Amino acid sequence: MKRTILSFALAVLLISAVGCQQQSAPVTVVDVTPTPSQAPANVPDVPIQTATEAPVVTEVPTVTEAPSDAFSLSSTGIVDGAIADDFGARASQTKAGIPNRSFELAFANVPEGTVCIALTMIDPDGGDWVHWLVANAPVEGLPENASVDLADSLLQGKNDFRFTGYGGPTPPTGTHTYVITAYALSEVPSLSYGFSLKELTSAIEGKVLAAAVLNGTYAH
């Protein structure tokens, strides 16, 4: 009986010792929560548009067109912006080697009260070379070769080739742009044949009701 009690006591002591050893063993705790500084790998930086950023707006330029009823001039001798050879350096009709066959001109929407139309043809690319000056063109327009055929009635000034009437384009090199300007006049200017550009400008002052421009190019 004593042996049985002793054996039981030893067993209890052994179990208690094992339990104490298990309770006293250190426990390691691993923190698996990522810190705020940690970020997923291989994620590209993408710029984010904030609510305060306004969209970029591209302004479309305003195109202003000339009124359809504006005073204008045109010519069948100027095709696609170029003066035809019949009226330039390669023309067959010349005066002292200078082309003198003028191109046809038509006027549209001539202002009310217009008595006649003054004309200038200038070459800005040639140092403002004067090619043609007219003081009293009829509002109905001018036919081709009017500079010669209507020389008795058409009041013309002297060009920079030093003769009265039309002197066509003869650019020495490259392509020049010739500016033909028409002035609708309320009265005929007081001028004499062979007048200068300066005299024409002074004579039409205060008489211009409207003006129109036609450009034409000519190549060497």
C-alpha positions in Angstrom: 0.0 0.0 0.0 2.8 2.5 0.9 4.5 1.6 -2.4 1.4 2.5 -4.3 1.0 5.8 -2.6 4.7 6.6 -3.2 4.3 5.8 -6.9 1.3 8.0 -7.2 3.1 10.9 -5.5 6.1 10.6 -7.8 3.8 10.6 -10.8 2.1 13.8 -9.6 5.4 15.5 -9.0 6.6 14.5 -12.5 3.5 16.0 -14.2 3.8 19.2 -12.2 7.4 19.6 -13.2 6.6 19.2 -16.9 3.7 21.7 -16.7 5.9 24.3 -15.1 8.6 23.9 -17.8 5.9 24.4 -20.5 4.5 27.5 -18.9 8.0 29.1 -18.4 9.1 28.6 -22.1 9.5 32.0 -23.9 6.9 32.7 -26.7 8.1 34.6 -29.8 5.4 36.9 -31.4 5.9 37.8 -35.1 4.3 41.1 -36.2 3.0 40.6 -39.8 1.3 44.0 -40.1 3.1 46.2 -42.7 4.3 49.6 -41.7 3.0 52.7 -43.5 6.3 53.1 -45.2 6.1 49.7 -46.8 4.7 49.7 -50.4 4.0 46.9 -52.9 6.9 46.1 -55.1 7.0 46.9 -58.9 4.2 49.5 -58.8 5.0 52.4 -61.2 4.6 56.0 -60.1 1.4 57.4 -61.8 0.7 61.2 -61.6 -2.7 61.9 -60.2 -4.6 64.9 -61.3 -6.0 66.7 -58.3 -9.4 68.3 -58.2 -7.9 71.7 -58.1 -6.2 71.3 -61.5 -8.2 72.9 -64.3 -8.3 71.4 -67.8 -6.2 73.1 -70.5 -8.3 75.0 -73.0 -7.0 75.8 -76.5 -8.4 79.0 -77.9 -9.4 78.9 -81.5 -8.4 82.1 -83.4 -11.3 84.1 -84.8 -11.3 84.5 -88.6 -12.7 87.7 -89.8 -14.0 87.6 -93.4 -14.4 90.7 -95.6 -18.1 91.6 -96.3 -19.4 89.9 -99.4 -20.7 93.3 -100.7 -17.3 95.1 -100.3 -15.8 97.0 -103.2 -13.4 94.7 -105.1 -11.5 94.2 -108.3 -10.5 91.2 -110.4 -8.8 90.3 -113.6 -8.9 87.5 -116.1 -5.2 88.2 -116.7 -4.3 87.0 -113.2 -4.8 83.3 -112.9 -4.3 81.5 -109.6 -2.6 84.6 -108.3 -0.1 84.8 -111.1 0.0 87.5 -113.9 -0.2 85.8 -117.3 2.9 86.0 -119.6 0.9 88.2 -122.1 1.3 91.1 -119.6 4.9 90.4 -118.4 8.5 90.0 -119.4 7.7 87.2 -121.8 5.0 89.1 -123.7 5.2 89.7 -127.4 3.8 93.3 -127.3 6.4 95.7 -125.9 7.5 99.3 -125.9 11.3 99.9 -125.9 11.7 96.3 -124.7 9.1 96.7 -121.8 5.8 94.8 -121.9 3.0 97.4 -122.4 -0.1 95.3 -122.9 -2.3 95.9 -119.8 -4.6 93.2 -118.4 -8.4 93.4 -118.1 -9.8 94.8 -114.9 -13.4 94.4 -113.5 -14.8 96.2 -110.5 -17.6 94.9 -108.2 -19.8 96.6 -105.6 -18.7 100.0 -106.6 -19.8 102.5 -103.9 -22.8 104.8 -104.7 -21.6 108.2 -105.8 -18.4 106.9 -107.5 -17.5 109.0 -110.6 -14.4 107.2 -111.7 -11.7 104.9 -110.3 -8.0 105.6 -109.8 -5.5 102.8 -110.2 -1.9 102.1 -109.0 0.3 99.1 -109.7 3.3 98.9 -107.5 6.1 96.3 -107.0 7.1 96.3 -103.2 9.7 93.6 -103.9 11.3 95.9 -106.5 11.7 99.0 -104.2 8.1 100.2 -104.8 8.6 100.3 -108.5 5.7 102.0 -110.2 4.3 100.0 -113.1 1.0 101.7 -113.9 -1.0 104.8 -112.8 -4.5 105.7 -113.9 -6.6 108.6 -112.6 -10.0 108.1 -114.4 -10.8 104.5 -115.1 -14.6 104.0 -115.8 -16.6 102.2 -113.1 -17.6 99.6 -115.8 -14.0 98.4 -115.8 -11.1 98.3 -118.3 -10.7 95.9 -121.3 -7.4 94.2 -122.1 -4.8 96.5 -123.6 -6.7 99.6 -122.5 -3.4 101.3 -121.7 -2.7 101.5 -125.5 -6.2 101.3 -127.1 -7.8 103.9 -124.8 -4.7 106.1 -124.4 -6.5 109.2 -125.7 -9.2 109.1 -123.0 -7.6 107.2 -120.2 -5.7 109.7 -118.0 -2.4 107.8 -117.2 0.7 108.7 -115.3 4.4 108.0 -115.9 5.8 104.6 -114.7 9.3 104.0 -113.5 10.3 102.8 -116.9 9.9 106.5 -117.8 7.0 106.3 -120.2 3.3 107.0 -119.7 1.0 104.0 -119.4 1.3 100.4 -118.4 4.8 98.8 -118.0 4.5 95.1 -117.1 6.4 93.1 -114.6 10.1 92.3 -115.4 11.6 91.0 -112.2 15.4 90.6 -112.4 15.4 87.5 -110.2 13.0 85.3 -108.3 9.2 86.0 -108.0 7.8 89.4 -107.2 4.3 90.3 -106.0 2.6 93.2 -107.7 0.0 95.2 -105.8 -2.9 96.7 -107.9 -5.0 99.1 -105.8 -8.3 100.6 -107.0 -9.7 103.8 -105.4 -13.4 104.7 -105.9 -13.4 108.4 -106.3 -16.3 110.9 -105.8 -14.9 113.2 -108.5 -12.2 113.2 -111.2 -8.9 114.4 -109.9 -7.3 117.4 -111.6 -4.1 116.0 -113.2 -2.2 116.1 -116.5 -1.0 113.1 -118.6 2.3 111.8 -117.3 1.6 112.6 -113.6 3.6 111.0 -110.8 2.5 108.7 -108.0 3.0 111.6 -105.5 0.8 113.9 -107.6 -1.9 111.2 -107.9 -1.8 110.6 -104.1 -2.3 114.3 -103.4 -5.0 114.8 -106.1 -7.3 112.0 -104.8 -7.0 113.0 -101.1 -10.5 113.6 -99.7 -12.2 112.0 -102.7 -11.8 108.3 -101.9 -15.0 106.5 -101.1 -13.5 103.0 -100.9 -10.4 101.1 -101.9 -9.7 97.5 -103.0 -6.5 95.5 -103.6 -5.6 92.8 -106.0 -2.2 91.0 -105.9 -0.5 89.2 -108.7 2.9 87.5 -108.9 5.3 87.2 -111.7 8.5 85.1 -111.9 11.8 85.8 -113.7 
